[in-house]
Amino acid sequence: MSHPAQLRTYTVRKGLMDEWVDRWRREIVPLRSKLNFEVGGAWIDRERDLFIWLLIYTGPGTLTEGNARYWASPERAAMGLDPEDYLLRTDDRDVETVGTAL
């Protein structure tokens, strides 16, 4: 069974990549996991200041609905994390699995 997924590409502010990745690992990933999301992988392109990750939703309803629950959660508000402090641009693309790699 294929789950809804998004390939997310973030342009991170110069010099903040390591801090962003640390907060993403410690704060964002555990909360996403608690709210029925999985991370299918994450990559850094330091030369272009890009952080790329695959977000998969395994919970009830749509990915959009699950994402809305994430943003509305008290735990998300308690993070005190404003993405604009770290990210210059975000590009979220809905993607679907077509098979396995070579």
C-alpha positions as CSV (number, residue, x, y, z in Angstrom):
1,M,0.0,0.0,0.0
2,S,1.3,3.4,-1.0
3,H,1.0,6.3,1.5
4,P,0.8,9.9,0.5
5,A,4.2,11.6,0.5
6,Q,5.9,14.9,-0.1
7,L,9.4,15.6,-1.3
8,R,10.4,18.7,0.6
9,T,13.3,20.9,-0.5
10,Y,14.3,23.8,1.8
11,T,16.8,26.5,1.1
12,V,18.5,27.1,4.4
13,R,19.9,30.4,5.5
14,K,23.7,30.6,5.0
15,G,25.5,29.2,8.1
16,L,22.5,27.7,9.8
17,M,22.4,24.3,8.2
18,D,23.8,22.4,11.2
19,E,21.5,24.2,13.7
20,W,18.5,23.5,11.4
21,V,19.3,19.8,11.1
22,D,19.8,19.5,14.8
23,R,16.4,21.1,15.6
24,W,14.8,19.1,12.8
25,R,16.1,15.8,14.3
26,R,15.4,16.7,17.9
27,E,12.0,18.5,17.6
28,I,10.3,18.1,14.3
29,V,11.0,14.4,13.5
30,P,9.7,13.1,16.9
31,L,6.5,15.1,16.7
32,R,5.9,14.1,13.1
33,S,6.4,10.5,14.1
34,K,3.9,10.9,17.0
35,L,1.4,12.3,14.5
36,N,1.6,9.4,12.0
37,F,4.3,10.7,9.7
38,E,7.5,8.9,8.7
39,V,10.7,10.3,7.2
40,G,11.6,8.3,4.1
41,G,15.1,9.9,4.0
42,A,16.9,13.2,4.4
43,W,19.8,14.8,2.5
44,I,21.9,17.9,2.6
45,D,23.4,19.7,-0.4
46,R,25.8,22.1,1.4
47,E,27.0,23.7,-1.8
48,R,23.5,25.0,-2.5
49,D,22.4,25.3,1.1
50,L,19.6,22.8,0.5
51,F,17.9,20.4,2.9
52,I,15.9,17.8,1.2
53,W,13.6,15.2,2.9
54,L,10.8,12.8,2.1
55,L,7.8,13.1,4.4
56,I,5.3,10.2,4.3
57,Y,1.9,10.2,6.0
58,T,0.5,7.0,7.4
59,G,-2.4,8.2,9.5
60,P,-6.1,8.7,8.9
61,G,-7.4,11.2,6.3
62,T,-5.2,13.0,3.8
63,L,-1.6,14.3,4.1
64,T,-3.0,17.8,4.1
65,E,-5.3,17.0,7.0
66,G,-2.4,15.3,8.9
67,N,-0.2,18.3,8.2
68,A,-2.9,20.7,9.5
69,R,-3.0,18.6,12.8
70,Y,0.7,18.9,13.1
71,W,0.8,22.7,12.8
72,A,-2.2,23.1,15.1
73,S,-0.8,20.8,17.8
74,P,0.2,22.3,21.2
75,E,3.6,20.5,20.9
76,R,4.3,22.3,17.6
77,A,3.5,25.7,19.2
78,A,5.6,24.9,22.2
79,M,8.7,24.4,20.0
80,G,9.1,28.1,19.5
81,L,10.5,27.3,16.1
82,D,9.7,29.7,13.3
83,P,10.7,28.2,10.0
84,E,11.5,31.6,8.6
85,D,14.3,31.9,11.1
86,Y,16.1,29.1,9.2
87,L,14.5,28.8,5.8
88,L,14.7,31.2,2.8
89,R,12.4,29.1,0.6
90,T,10.5,25.8,0.7
91,D,9.3,23.6,-2.1
92,D,6.9,20.8,-1.2
93,R,6.0,18.4,-4.0
94,D,3.4,15.6,-3.7
95,V,5.0,12.4,-4.9
96,E,4.1,8.8,-5.2
97,T,6.0,5.5,-5.2
98,V,6.4,3.7,-8.6
99,G,8.7,0.9,-7.5
100,T,12.0,0.2,-5.9
101,A,15.4,1.5,-6.9
102,L,17.8,-0.4,-9.1
